[in-house]
């Protein structure tokens, strides 16, 4: 059996956390993901993010989205 890569597990847990933290439905989160490629951003930042804590990562992603001209 192949092990799940840690960044995939982390990405999954962050999606769950962000959906709840931002009070979004799954569909609303998917729309944000499509617009801003949040999952790629999480994957790219995995090395520092997994040590930061969920709220800190949420802040980083919110800042990233604002820099793209968007909002949560």
N, CA, C and O atoms as a Tripos MOL2 file, in Angstrom:
@<TRIPOS>MOLECULE
protein
  288   287    72     0     0
PROTEIN
NO_CHARGES

@<TRIPOS>ATOM
      1 N           0.8380   -1.1710    0.0000 N.3       1 UNK1
      2 CA          0.0000    0.0000    0.0000 C.3       1 UNK1
      3 C           0.8900    1.2430    0.0000 C.2       1 UNK1
      4 O           1.8490    1.3330    0.7660 O.2       1 UNK1
      5 N           0.5660    2.1720   -0.8450 N.am      2 UNK2
      6 CA          1.3340    3.4060   -0.9440 C.3       2 UNK2
      7 C           0.9130    4.3780    0.1510 C.2       2 UNK2
      8 O          -0.2720    4.5270    0.4460 O.2       2 UNK2
      9 N           1.9070    5.0360    0.7480 N.am      3 UNK3
     10 CA          1.6160    6.0190    1.7770 C.3       3 UNK3
     11 C           1.1520    7.3210    1.1370 C.2       3 UNK3
     12 O           1.5560    7.6660    0.0270 O.2       3 UNK3
     13 N           0.2930    8.0350    1.8620 N.am      4 UNK4
     14 CA         -0.1540    9.3520    1.4100 C.3       4 UNK4
     15 C           0.9750   10.3380    1.6860 C.2       4 UNK4
     16 O           1.5110   10.3880    2.7940 O.2       4 UNK4
     17 N           1.3270   11.1110    0.6800 N.am      5 UNK5
     18 CA          2.3700   12.1150    0.8680 C.3       5 UNK5
     19 C           1.9060   13.1200    1.9170 C.2       5 UNK5
     20 O           0.7320   13.4920    1.9300 O.2       5 UNK5
     21 N           2.7900   13.5590    2.7850 N.am      6 UNK6
     22 CA          2.3970   14.4670    3.8680 C.3       6 UNK6
     23 C           1.7520   15.7530    3.3710 C.2       6 UNK6
     24 O           0.8250   16.2630    4.0010 O.2       6 UNK6
     25 N           2.2290   16.2800    2.2540 N.am      7 UNK7
     26 CA          1.6450   17.5300    1.7560 C.3       7 UNK7
     27 C           0.2080   17.3350    1.2720 C.2       7 UNK7
     28 O          -0.5950   18.2650    1.3480 O.2       7 UNK7
     29 N          -0.1230   16.1560    0.7810 N.am      8 UNK8
     30 CA         -1.5060   15.8710    0.3670 C.3       8 UNK8
     31 C          -2.4070   15.7990    1.5990 C.2       8 UNK8
     32 O          -3.5020   16.3620    1.6110 O.2       8 UNK8
     33 N          -1.9420   15.1090    2.6230 N.am      9 UNK9
     34 CA         -2.7050   15.0370    3.8690 C.3       9 UNK9
     35 C          -2.8990   16.4440    4.4440 C.2       9 UNK9
     36 O          -3.9970   16.7950    4.8750 O.2       9 UNK9
     37 N          -1.8400   17.2390    4.4490 N.am     10 UNK10
     38 CA         -1.9090   18.5980    4.9800 C.3      10 UNK10
     39 C          -2.8820   19.4490    4.1690 C.2      10 UNK10
     40 O          -3.6900   20.1850    4.7370 O.2      10 UNK10
     41 N          -2.8070   19.3490    2.8510 N.am     11 UNK11
     42 CA         -3.6950   20.1150    1.9790 C.3      11 UNK11
     43 C          -5.1540   19.7660    2.2890 C.2      11 UNK11
     44 O          -6.0020   20.6550    2.3680 O.2      11 UNK11
     45 N          -5.4380   18.5030    2.4610 N.am     12 UNK12
     46 CA         -6.7980   18.0590    2.7580 C.3      12 UNK12
     47 C          -7.2860   18.6330    4.0880 C.2      12 UNK12
     48 O          -8.4160   19.1120    4.1860 O.2      12 UNK12
     49 N          -6.4370   18.5830    5.1020 N.am     13 UNK13
     50 CA         -6.8510   19.1170    6.4000 C.3      13 UNK13
     51 C          -7.0320   20.6290    6.3390 C.2      13 UNK13
     52 O          -7.9140   21.1680    7.0070 O.2      13 UNK13
     53 N          -6.2090   21.3240    5.5480 N.am     14 UNK14
     54 CA         -6.3610   22.7690    5.4160 C.3      14 UNK14
     55 C          -7.6450   23.1380    4.6730 C.2      14 UNK14
     56 O          -8.2910   24.1280    5.0170 O.2      14 UNK14
     57 N          -8.0160   22.3720    3.6780 N.am     15 UNK15
     58 CA         -9.2770   22.6380    2.9770 C.3      15 UNK15
     59 C         -10.4380   22.5530    3.9570 C.2      15 UNK15
     60 O         -11.3190   23.4130    3.9590 O.2      15 UNK15
     61 N         -10.4390   21.5280    4.7800 N.am     16 UNK16
     62 CA        -11.4940   21.3790    5.7860 C.3      16 UNK16
     63 C         -11.4810   22.5750    6.7410 C.2      16 UNK16
     64 O         -12.5260   23.1640    7.0170 O.2      16 UNK16
     65 N         -10.2980   22.9300    7.2400 N.am     17 UNK17
     66 CA        -10.1790   24.0540    8.1700 C.3      17 UNK17
     67 C         -10.6250   25.3640    7.5240 C.2      17 UNK17
     68 O         -11.4080   26.1060    8.1180 O.2      17 UNK17
     69 N         -10.1410   25.6600    6.3170 N.am     18 UNK18
     70 CA        -10.4650   26.9270    5.6630 C.3      18 UNK18
     71 C         -11.9540   27.0530    5.3610 C.2      18 UNK18
     72 O         -12.5350   28.1290    5.5070 O.2      18 UNK18
     73 N         -12.5580   25.9650    4.9450 N.am     19 UNK19
     74 CA        -13.9930   25.9820    4.6610 C.3      19 UNK19
     75 C         -14.7630   26.3850    5.9100 C.2      19 UNK19
     76 O         -15.6780   27.2060    5.8400 O.2      19 UNK19
     77 N         -14.4000   25.8170    7.0430 N.am     20 UNK20
     78 CA        -15.0670   26.1550    8.3110 C.3      20 UNK20
     79 C         -14.6830   27.5630    8.7770 C.2      20 UNK20
     80 O         -15.5480   28.3410    9.1800 O.2      20 UNK20
     81 N         -13.4020   27.8880    8.7230 N.am     21 UNK21
     82 CA        -12.9010   29.1800    9.1990 C.3      21 UNK21
     83 C         -13.5280   30.3410    8.4260 C.2      21 UNK21
     84 O         -13.8810   31.3650    9.0100 O.2      21 UNK21
     85 N         -13.6610   30.1770    7.1300 N.am     22 UNK22
     86 CA        -14.2360   31.2210    6.2800 C.3      22 UNK22
     87 C         -15.7510   31.1200    6.1790 C.2      22 UNK22
     88 O         -16.3830   31.9310    5.5030 O.2      22 UNK22
     89 N         -16.3360   30.1310    6.8450 N.am     23 UNK23
     90 CA        -17.7800   29.9210    6.8180 C.3      23 UNK23
     91 C         -18.2960   29.8030    5.3800 C.2      23 UNK23
     92 O         -19.2580   30.4640    4.9890 O.2      23 UNK23
     93 N         -17.6320   28.9470    4.6130 N.am     24 UNK24
     94 CA        -17.9760   28.7260    3.2030 C.3      24 UNK24
     95 C         -18.5590   27.3350    3.0310 C.2      24 UNK24
     96 O         -18.2140   26.4070    3.7630 O.2      24 UNK24
     97 N         -19.4370   27.2040    2.0650 N.am     25 UNK25
     98 CA        -19.8880   25.8730    1.6750 C.3      25 UNK25
     99 C         -18.7720   25.2320    0.8500 C.2      25 UNK25
    100 O         -17.8410   25.9130    0.4210 O.2      25 UNK25
    101 N         -18.8690   23.9320    0.6330 N.am     26 UNK26
    102 CA        -17.8860   23.2690   -0.2180 C.3      26 UNK26
    103 C         -17.8540   23.8900   -1.6040 C.2      26 UNK26
    104 O         -16.7840   24.0770   -2.1830 O.2      26 UNK26
    105 N         -19.0150   24.2040   -2.1280 N.am     27 UNK27
    106 CA        -19.0970   24.7930   -3.4640 C.3      27 UNK27
    107 C         -18.4280   26.1720   -3.5030 C.2      27 UNK27
    108 O         -17.7300   26.4990   -4.4630 O.2      27 UNK27
    109 N         -18.6420   26.9710   -2.4620 N.am     28 UNK28
    110 CA        -18.0170   28.2940   -2.4020 C.3      28 UNK28
    111 C         -16.4920   28.1720   -2.3030 C.2      28 UNK28
    112 O         -15.7590   28.9470   -2.9170 O.2      28 UNK28
    113 N         -16.0260   27.1940   -1.5260 N.am     29 UNK29
    114 CA        -14.5800   26.9910   -1.4420 C.3      29 UNK29
    115 C         -14.0180   26.5530   -2.7860 C.2      29 UNK29
    116 O         -12.9580   27.0260   -3.1980 O.2      29 UNK29
    117 N         -14.7060   25.6680   -3.4620 N.am     30 UNK30
    118 CA        -14.2450   25.2040   -4.7740 C.3      30 UNK30
    119 C         -14.1450   26.3700   -5.7440 C.2      30 UNK30
    120 O         -13.2100   26.4300   -6.5420 O.2      30 UNK30
    121 N         -15.0860   27.2870   -5.6860 N.am     31 UNK31
    122 CA        -15.0340   28.4750   -6.5500 C.3      31 UNK31
    123 C         -13.7980   29.3210   -6.2310 C.2      31 UNK31
    124 O         -13.1140   29.7900   -7.1420 O.2      31 UNK31
    125 N         -13.5120   29.5160   -4.9420 N.am     32 UNK32
    126 CA        -12.2920   30.2420   -4.5570 C.3      32 UNK32
    127 C         -11.0550   29.4940   -5.0550 C.2      32 UNK32
    128 O         -10.1150   30.1110   -5.5580 O.2      32 UNK32
    129 N         -11.0550   28.1810   -4.9180 N.am     33 UNK33
    130 CA         -9.9300   27.3680   -5.3910 C.3      33 UNK33
    131 C          -9.7200   27.5500   -6.8950 C.2      33 UNK33
    132 O          -8.5920   27.7210   -7.3560 O.2      33 UNK33
    133 N         -10.7780   27.5130   -7.6280 N.am     34 UNK34
    134 CA        -10.6690   27.6740   -9.0880 C.3      34 UNK34
    135 C         -10.1460   29.0550   -9.4740 C.2      34 UNK34
    136 O          -9.3730   29.1920  -10.4220 O.2      34 UNK34
    137 N         -10.5670   30.0640   -8.7400 N.am     35 UNK35
    138 CA        -10.1480   31.4380   -9.0390 C.3      35 UNK35
    139 C          -8.6980   31.7040   -8.6630 C.2      35 UNK35
    140 O          -7.9680   32.3650   -9.4020 O.2      35 UNK35
    141 N          -8.2820   31.1850   -7.5030 N.am     36 UNK36
    142 CA         -6.9960   31.5750   -6.9340 C.3      36 UNK36
    143 C          -5.9950   30.4260   -6.7800 C.2      36 UNK36
    144 O          -4.8910   30.6410   -6.2810 O.2      36 UNK36
    145 N          -6.3540   29.2340   -7.1920 N.am     37 UNK37
    146 CA         -5.4580   28.0770   -7.1490 C.3      37 UNK37
    147 C          -4.8660   27.8910   -5.7530 C.2      37 UNK37
    148 O          -3.6540   27.7560   -5.5850 O.2      37 UNK37
    149 N          -5.7460   27.8890   -4.7640 N.am     38 UNK38
    150 CA         -5.3510   27.8050   -3.3630 C.3      38 UNK38
    151 C          -4.5590   26.5300   -3.0650 C.2      38 UNK38
    152 O          -3.5910   26.5640   -2.3050 O.2      38 UNK38
    153 N          -4.9650   25.4190   -3.6560 N.am     39 UNK39
    154 CA         -4.2860   24.1600   -3.3680 C.3      39 UNK39
    155 C          -2.8370   24.1750   -3.8330 C.2      39 UNK39
    156 O          -1.9660   23.6360   -3.1510 O.2      39 UNK39
    157 N          -2.5720   24.7710   -4.9580 N.am     40 UNK40
    158 CA         -1.1830   24.8920   -5.4260 C.3      40 UNK40
    159 C          -0.3890   25.7980   -4.4950 C.2      40 UNK40
    160 O           0.7830   25.5450   -4.2170 O.2      40 UNK40
    161 N          -1.0300   26.8420   -4.0210 N.am     41 UNK41
    162 CA         -0.3750   27.7570   -3.0790 C.3      41 UNK41
    163 C          -0.0300   27.0260   -1.7900 C.2      41 UNK41
    164 O           1.0640   27.1990   -1.2530 O.2      41 UNK41
    165 N          -0.9460   26.2170   -1.2910 N.am     42 UNK42
    166 CA         -0.6960   25.4380   -0.0750 C.3      42 UNK42
    167 C           0.4380   24.4440   -0.3190 C.2      42 UNK42
    168 O           1.3260   24.3050    0.5220 O.2      42 UNK42
    169 N           0.4190   23.7630   -1.4440 N.am     43 UNK43
    170 CA          1.4630   22.7890   -1.7670 C.3      43 UNK43
    171 C           2.8280   23.4650   -1.8770 C.2      43 UNK43
    172 O           3.8230   22.9560   -1.3620 O.2      43 UNK43
    173 N           2.8690   24.6030   -2.5450 N.am     44 UNK44
    174 CA          4.1370   25.3250   -2.7110 C.3      44 UNK44
    175 C           4.6930   25.8020   -1.3740 C.2      44 UNK44
    176 O           5.9100   25.8450   -1.1910 O.2      44 UNK44
    177 N           3.8230   26.1580   -0.4460 N.am     45 UNK45
    178 CA          4.2610   26.6600    0.8500 C.3      45 UNK45
    179 C           4.3130   25.6240    1.9500 C.2      45 UNK45
    180 O           4.5180   25.9630    3.1160 O.2      45 UNK45
    181 N           4.1290   24.3540    1.5900 N.am     46 UNK46
    182 CA          4.0170   23.2890    2.5890 C.3      46 UNK46
    183 C           5.1530   23.3040    3.6090 C.2      46 UNK46
    184 O           4.9020   23.1890    4.8080 O.2      46 UNK46
    185 N           6.3780   23.4420    3.1600 N.am     47 UNK47
    186 CA          7.5280   23.3490    4.0740 C.3      47 UNK47
    187 C           7.4320   24.3480    5.2240 C.2      47 UNK47
    188 O           7.7560   24.0090    6.3620 O.2      47 UNK47
    189 N           6.9950   25.5630    4.9450 N.am     48 UNK48
    190 CA          6.8560   26.5330    6.0330 C.3      48 UNK48
    191 C           5.4610   26.4990    6.6540 C.2      48 UNK48
    192 O           5.3150   26.7280    7.8550 O.2      48 UNK48
    193 N           4.4430   26.2180    5.8590 N.am     49 UNK49
    194 CA          3.0730   26.2390    6.3600 C.3      49 UNK49
    195 C           2.8210   25.1960    7.4430 C.2      49 UNK49
    196 O           2.1600   25.4910    8.4390 O.2      49 UNK49
    197 N           3.3340   23.9880    7.2650 N.am     50 UNK50
    198 CA          2.9780   22.9400    8.2250 C.3      50 UNK50
    199 C           3.5620   23.2100    9.6110 C.2      50 UNK50
    200 O           3.2210   22.5180   10.5700 O.2      50 UNK50
    201 N           4.4240   24.1940    9.7220 N.am     51 UNK51
    202 CA          4.9690   24.5900   11.0200 C.3      51 UNK51
    203 C           4.3220   25.8560   11.5710 C.2      51 UNK51
    204 O           4.5940   26.2480   12.7050 O.2      51 UNK51
    205 N           3.4690   26.4940   10.7770 N.am     52 UNK52
    206 CA          2.9240   27.8060   11.1000 C.3      52 UNK52
    207 C           1.6760   27.7520   11.9670 C.2      52 UNK52
    208 O           1.4860   28.6230   12.8170 O.2      52 UNK52
    209 N           0.8440   26.7820   11.7810 N.am     53 UNK53
    210 CA         -0.4450   26.7200   12.4630 C.3      53 UNK53
    211 C          -1.5530   27.1440   11.5180 C.2      53 UNK53
    212 O          -1.3450   27.9780   10.6360 O.2      53 UNK53
    213 N          -2.7180   26.5730   11.7020 N.am     54 UNK54
    214 CA         -3.8290   26.7730   10.7710 C.3      54 UNK54
    215 C          -4.2340   28.2340   10.6110 C.2      54 UNK54
    216 O          -4.4600   28.6930    9.4910 O.2      54 UNK54
    217 N          -4.3290   28.9690   11.7170 N.am     55 UNK55
    218 CA         -4.7400   30.3790   11.6200 C.3      55 UNK55
    219 C          -3.6980   31.2130   10.8780 C.2      55 UNK55
    220 O          -4.0510   32.0970   10.0980 O.2      55 UNK55
    221 N          -2.4360   30.9380   11.1160 N.am     56 UNK56
    222 CA         -1.3760   31.6480   10.4080 C.3      56 UNK56
    223 C          -1.4140   31.3700    8.9170 C.2      56 UNK56
    224 O          -1.2170   32.2730    8.1050 O.2      56 UNK56
    225 N          -1.6670   30.1210    8.5590 N.am     57 UNK57
    226 CA         -1.7650   29.7590    7.1400 C.3      57 UNK57
    227 C          -2.9860   30.4240    6.5210 C.2      57 UNK57
    228 O          -2.9180   30.9230    5.3980 O.2      57 UNK57
    229 N          -4.1000   30.4350    7.2430 N.am     58 UNK58
    230 CA         -5.3110   31.0990    6.7370 C.3      58 UNK58
    231 C          -5.0160   32.5690    6.4520 C.2      58 UNK58
    232 O          -5.4350   33.1010    5.4240 O.2      58 UNK58
    233 N          -4.2920   33.2290    7.3650 N.am     59 UNK59
    234 CA         -3.9110   34.6240    7.1440 C.3      59 UNK59
    235 C          -3.0530   34.7790    5.8990 C.2      59 UNK59
    236 O          -3.2540   35.7040    5.1120 O.2      59 UNK59
    237 N          -2.0980   33.8760    5.7210 N.am     60 UNK60
    238 CA         -1.2240   33.9200    4.5330 C.3      60 UNK60
    239 C          -2.0370   33.7600    3.2440 C.2      60 UNK60
    240 O          -1.8070   34.4730    2.2670 O.2      60 UNK60
    241 N          -2.9700   32.8370    3.2500 N.am     61 UNK61
    242 CA         -3.7820   32.5900    2.0520 C.3      61 UNK61
    243 C          -4.7060   33.7730    1.7910 C.2      61 UNK61
    244 O          -4.8970   34.1680    0.6400 O.2      61 UNK61
    245 N          -5.2760   34.3350    2.8380 N.am     62 UNK62
    246 CA         -6.1260   35.5140    2.6680 C.3      62 UNK62
    247 C          -5.3250   36.6630    2.0650 C.2      62 UNK62
    248 O          -5.8220   37.3720    1.1900 O.2      62 UNK62
    249 N          -4.0890   36.8540    2.5250 N.am     63 UNK63
    250 CA         -3.2240   37.9010    1.9710 C.3      63 UNK63
    251 C          -2.9180   37.6190    0.4980 C.2      63 UNK63
    252 O          -2.9430   38.5270   -0.3320 O.2      63 UNK63
    253 N          -2.6340   36.3700    0.1870 N.am     64 UNK64
    254 CA         -2.3780   35.9530   -1.1970 C.3      64 UNK64
    255 C          -3.5750   36.2860   -2.0870 C.2      64 UNK64
    256 O          -3.4060   36.8150   -3.1860 O.2      64 UNK64
    257 N          -4.7740   35.9800   -1.6170 N.am     65 UNK65
    258 CA         -5.9830   36.2510   -2.3980 C.3      65 UNK65
    259 C          -6.1780   37.7590   -2.5790 C.2      65 UNK65
    260 O          -6.5470   38.2090   -3.6640 O.2      65 UNK65
    261 N          -5.9330   38.5370   -1.5250 N.am     66 UNK66
    262 CA         -6.0340   39.9980   -1.6280 C.3      66 UNK66
    263 C          -5.0480   40.5450   -2.6450 C.2      66 UNK66
    264 O          -5.3780   41.4530   -3.4090 O.2      66 UNK66
    265 N          -3.8290   39.9930   -2.6590 N.am     67 UNK67
    266 CA         -2.8140   40.4230   -3.6310 C.3      67 UNK67
    267 C          -3.2370   40.1100   -5.0690 C.2      67 UNK67
    268 O          -2.7750   40.7540   -6.0120 O.2      67 UNK67
    269 N          -4.1110   39.1250   -5.2290 N.am     68 UNK68
    270 CA         -4.6250   38.7610   -6.5500 C.3      68 UNK68
    271 C          -5.8530   39.6160   -6.9150 C.2      68 UNK68
    272 O          -6.4420   39.4490   -7.9830 O.2      68 UNK68
    273 N          -6.2240   40.5260   -6.0150 N.am     69 UNK69
    274 CA         -7.3780   41.3820   -6.2680 C.3      69 UNK69
    275 C          -8.6940   40.8030   -5.8030 C.2      69 UNK69
    276 O          -9.7560   41.3140   -6.1590 O.2      69 UNK69
    277 N          -8.6420   39.7480   -5.0170 N.am     70 UNK70
    278 CA         -9.8670   39.0950   -4.5750 C.3      70 UNK70
    279 C         -10.1460   39.3040   -3.1010 C.2      70 UNK70
    280 O          -9.4460   40.0430   -2.4080 O.2      70 UNK70
    281 N         -11.1790   38.6400   -2.6480 N.am     71 UNK71
    282 CA        -11.5320   38.6710   -1.2360 C.3      71 UNK71
    283 C         -12.1930   37.3490   -0.8700 C.2      71 UNK71
    284 O         -12.6390   36.5940   -1.7340 O.2      71 UNK71
    285 N         -12.2400   37.0950    0.4060 N.am     72 UNK72
    286 CA        -12.8280   35.8530    0.9090 C.3      72 UNK72
    287 C         -14.3220   36.0120    0.9960 C.2      72 UNK72
    288 O         -15.0190   35.0800    1.3980 O.2      72 UNK72
@<TRIPOS>BOND
     1     1     2 1
     2     2     3 1
     3     3     4 2
     4     3     5 am
     5     5     6 1
     6     6     7 1
     7     7     8 2
     8     7     9 am
     9     9    10 1
    10    10    11 1
    11    11    12 2
    12    11    13 am
    13    13    14 1
    14    14    15 1
    15    15    16 2
    16    15    17 am
    17    17    18 1
    18    18    19 1
    19    19    20 2
    20    19    21 am
    21    21    22 1
    22    22    23 1
    23    23    24 2
    24    23    25 am
    25    25    26 1
    26    26    27 1
    27    27    28 2
    28    27    29 am
    29    29    30 1
    30    30    31 1
    31    31    32 2
    32    31    33 am
    33    33    34 1
    34    34    35 1
    35    35    36 2
    36    35    37 am
    37    37    38 1
    38    38    39 1
    39    39    40 2
    40    39    41 am
    41    41    42 1
    42    42    43 1
    43    43    44 2
    44    43    45 am
    45    45    46 1
    46    46    47 1
    47    47    48 2
    48    47    49 am
    49    49    50 1
    50    50    51 1
    51    51    52 2
    52    51    53 am
    53    53    54 1
    54    54    55 1
    55    55    56 2
    56    55    57 am
    57    57    58 1
    58    58    59 1
    59    59    60 2
    60    59    61 am
    61    61    62 1
    62    62    63 1
    63    63    64 2
    64    63    65 am
    65    65    66 1
    66    66    67 1
    67    67    68 2
    68    67    69 am
    69    69    70 1
    70    70    71 1
    71    71    72 2
    72    71    73 am
    73    73    74 1
    74    74    75 1
    75    75    76 2
    76    75    77 am
    77    77    78 1
    78    78    79 1
    79    79    80 2
    80    79    81 am
    81    81    82 1
    82    82    83 1
    83    83    84 2
    84    83    85 am
    85    85    86 1
    86    86    87 1
    87    87    88 2
    88    87    89 am
    89    89    90 1
    90    90    91 1
    91    91    92 2
    92    91    93 am
    93    93    94 1
    94    94    95 1
    95    95    96 2
    96    95    97 am
    97    97    98 1
    98    98    99 1
    99    99   100 2
   100    99   101 am
   101   101   102 1
   102   102   103 1
   103   103   104 2
   104   103   105 am
   105   105   106 1
   106   106   107 1
   107   107   108 2
   108   107   109 am
   109   109   110 1
   110   110   111 1
   111   111   112 2
   112   111   113 am
   113   113   114 1
   114   114   115 1
   115   115   116 2
   116   115   117 am
   117   117   118 1
   118   118   119 1
   119   119   120 2
   120   119   121 am
   121   121   122 1
   122   122   123 1
   123   123   124 2
   124   123   125 am
   125   125   126 1
   126   126   127 1
   127   127   128 2
   128   127   129 am
   129   129   130 1
   130   130   131 1
   131   131   132 2
   132   131   133 am
   133   133   134 1
   134   134   135 1
   135   135   136 2
   136   135   137 am
   137   137   138 1
   138   138   139 1
   139   139   140 2
   140   139   141 am
   141   141   142 1
   142   142   143 1
   143   143   144 2
   144   143   145 am
   145   145   146 1
   146   146   147 1
   147   147   148 2
   148   147   149 am
   149   149   150 1
   150   150   151 1
   151   151   152 2
   152   151   153 am
   153   153   154 1
   154   154   155 1
   155   155   156 2
   156   155   157 am
   157   157   158 1
   158   158   159 1
   159   159   160 2
   160   159   161 am
   161   161   162 1
   162   162   163 1
   163   163   164 2
   164   163   165 am
   165   165   166 1
   166   166   167 1
   167   167   168 2
   168   167   169 am
   169   169   170 1
   170   170   171 1
   171   171   172 2
   172   171   173 am
   173   173   174 1
   174   174   175 1
   175   175   176 2
   176   175   177 am
   177   177   178 1
   178   178   179 1
   179   179   180 2
   180   179   181 am
   181   181   182 1
   182   182   183 1
   183   183   184 2
   184   183   185 am
   185   185   186 1
   186   186   187 1
   187   187   188 2
   188   187   189 am
   189   189   190 1
   190   190   191 1
   191   191   192 2
   192   191   193 am
   193   193   194 1
   194   194   195 1
   195   195   196 2
   196   195   197 am
   197   197   198 1
   198   198   199 1
   199   199   200 2
   200   199   201 am
   201   201   202 1
   202   202   203 1
   203   203   204 2
   204   203   205 am
   205   205   206 1
   206   206   207 1
   207   207   208 2
   208   207   209 am
   209   209   210 1
   210   210   211 1
   211   211   212 2
   212   211   213 am
   213   213   214 1
   214   214   215 1
   215   215   216 2
   216   215   217 am
   217   217   218 1
   218   218   219 1
   219   219   220 2
   220   219   221 am
   221   221   222 1
   222   222   223 1
   223   223   224 2
   224   223   225 am
   225   225   226 1
   226   226   227 1
   227   227   228 2
   228   227   229 am
   229   229   230 1
   230   230   231 1
   231   231   232 2
   232   231   233 am
   233   233   234 1
   234   234   235 1
   235   235   236 2
   236   235   237 am
   237   237   238 1
   238   238   239 1
   239   239   240 2
   240   239   241 am
   241   241   242 1
   242   242   243 1
   243   243   244 2
   244   243   245 am
   245   245   246 1
   246   246   247 1
   247   247   248 2
   248   247   249 am
   249   249   250 1
   250   250   251 1
   251   251   252 2
   252   251   253 am
   253   253   254 1
   254   254   255 1
   255   255   256 2
   256   255   257 am
   257   257   258 1
   258   258   259 1
   259   259   260 2
   260   259   261 am
   261   261   262 1
   262   262   263 1
   263   263   264 2
   264   263   265 am
   265   265   266 1
   266   266   267 1
   267   267   268 2
   268   267   269 am
   269   269   270 1
   270   270   271 1
   271   271   272 2
   272   271   273 am
   273   273   274 1
   274   274   275 1
   275   275   276 2
   276   275   277 am
   277   277   278 1
   278   278   279 1
   279   279   280 2
   280   279   281 am
   281   281   282 1
   282   282   283 1
   283   283   284 2
   284   283   285 am
   285   285   286 1
   286   286   287 1
   287   287   288 2
@<TRIPOS>SUBSTRUCTURE
     1 UNK1         2 RESIDUE 1 A UNK
     2 UNK2         6 RESIDUE 1 A UNK
     3 UNK3        10 RESIDUE 1 A UNK
     4 UNK4        14 RESIDUE 1 A UNK
     5 UNK5        18 RESIDUE 1 A UNK
     6 UNK6        22 RESIDUE 1 A UNK
     7 UNK7        26 RESIDUE 1 A UNK
     8 UNK8        30 RESIDUE 1 A UNK
     9 UNK9        34 RESIDUE 1 A UNK
    10 UNK10       38 RESIDUE 1 A UNK
    11 UNK11       42 RESIDUE 1 A UNK
    12 UNK12       46 RESIDUE 1 A UNK
    13 UNK13       50 RESIDUE 1 A UNK
    14 UNK14       54 RESIDUE 1 A UNK
    15 UNK15       58 RESIDUE 1 A UNK
    16 UNK16       62 RESIDUE 1 A UNK
    17 UNK17       66 RESIDUE 1 A UNK
    18 UNK18       70 RESIDUE 1 A UNK
    19 UNK19       74 RESIDUE 1 A UNK
    20 UNK20       78 RESIDUE 1 A UNK
    21 UNK21       82 RESIDUE 1 A UNK
    22 UNK22       86 RESIDUE 1 A UNK
    23 UNK23       90 RESIDUE 1 A UNK
    24 UNK24       94 RESIDUE 1 A UNK
    25 UNK25       98 RESIDUE 1 A UNK
    26 UNK26      102 RESIDUE 1 A UNK
    27 UNK27      106 RESIDUE 1 A UNK
    28 UNK28      110 RESIDUE 1 A UNK
    29 UNK29      114 RESIDUE 1 A UNK
    30 UNK30      118 RESIDUE 1 A UNK
    31 UNK31      122 RESIDUE 1 A UNK
    32 UNK32      126 RESIDUE 1 A UNK
    33 UNK33      130 RESIDUE 1 A UNK
    34 UNK34      134 RESIDUE 1 A UNK
    35 UNK35      138 RESIDUE 1 A UNK
    36 UNK36      142 RESIDUE 1 A UNK
    37 UNK37      146 RESIDUE 1 A UNK
    38 UNK38      150 RESIDUE 1 A UNK
    39 UNK39      154 RESIDUE 1 A UNK
    40 UNK40      158 RESIDUE 1 A UNK
    41 UNK41      162 RESIDUE 1 A UNK
    42 UNK42      166 RESIDUE 1 A UNK
    43 UNK43      170 RESIDUE 1 A UNK
    44 UNK44      174 RESIDUE 1 A UNK
    45 UNK45      178 RESIDUE 1 A UNK
    46 UNK46      182 RESIDUE 1 A UNK
    47 UNK47      186 RESIDUE 1 A UNK
    48 UNK48      190 RESIDUE 1 A UNK
    49 UNK49      194 RESIDUE 1 A UNK
    50 UNK50      198 RESIDUE 1 A UNK
    51 UNK51      202 RESIDUE 1 A UNK
    52 UNK52      206 RESIDUE 1 A UNK
    53 UNK53      210 RESIDUE 1 A UNK
    54 UNK54      214 RESIDUE 1 A UNK
    55 UNK55      218 RESIDUE 1 A UNK
    56 UNK56      222 RESIDUE 1 A UNK
    57 UNK57      226 RESIDUE 1 A UNK
    58 UNK58      230 RESIDUE 1 A UNK
    59 UNK59      234 RESIDUE 1 A UNK
    60 UNK60      238 RESIDUE 1 A UNK
    61 UNK61      242 RESIDUE 1 A UNK
    62 UNK62      246 RESIDUE 1 A UNK
    63 UNK63      250 RESIDUE 1 A UNK
    64 UNK64      254 RESIDUE 1 A UNK
    65 UNK65      258 RESIDUE 1 A UNK
    66 UNK66      262 RESIDUE 1 A UNK
    67 UNK67      266 RESIDUE 1 A UNK
    68 UNK68      270 RESIDUE 1 A UNK
    69 UNK69      274 RESIDUE 1 A UNK
    70 UNK70      278 RESIDUE 1 A UNK
    71 UNK71      282 RESIDUE 1 A UNK
    72 UNK72      286 RESIDUE 1 A UNK
